[in-house]
Amino acid sequence: MTLVKALQMIGPFEGLPYYDTAVAQLYVASSKGNRELHGAAYRIRNAFAAYQYAVNYGKADIA
């Protein structure tokens, strides 16, 4: 996985709290190698998805 791909994975969550911290963590993980970056990208994406689901649970779908 590349850093660009990892940043694209979390791109849809840009407005959420701690997004800037997540980007910084991806930069740190990319310096530690491909395996670390891959794991960090998926953990961060899953955390943001869970947070967004929890915040929006039960609200009317405005799409």
Secondary structure, DSSP 8 states (H G I E B T S, - for coil): --HHHHHHHHGGGTTSTTHHHHHHHHHHHHHT-HHHHHHHHHHHHHHHHHHHHHHHTTS----
